[in-house]
Amino acid sequence: MIFIILIKNKVKPTKEVIAKADKLKQKMSKDGIKVISHYWTLGRFDDVIIIEAPDEKAAMKVGIAVTDMASTETLVAIPRTEGIKLLE
């Protein structure tokens, strides 16, 4: 399953915070979660991470793991081609 995680930082992104986030990414990998892409963004959210996870529970663990550093909003996504098939 594909998930889009929108992140609003609660703390300033220091080298220590970035190192903590990198450790979390390593743990995610061990838990079967693949980070497809990660962007820093302008606007309402500070980061956007696109992940592939086995299920909703695995994706939910990501949001729970960062609650001390950020607030998140997670979206479930399907490829556009699959969405078009739903119209048929």
Secondary structure, DSSP 4 states (H G I P E B T S, - for coil): -EEEEEEEESS---HHHHHHHHHHHHHHHHTT-EEEEEEE-SSS-SEEEEEE-SSHHHHHHHHHHTTTTEEEEEEEE--HHHHHHTT-
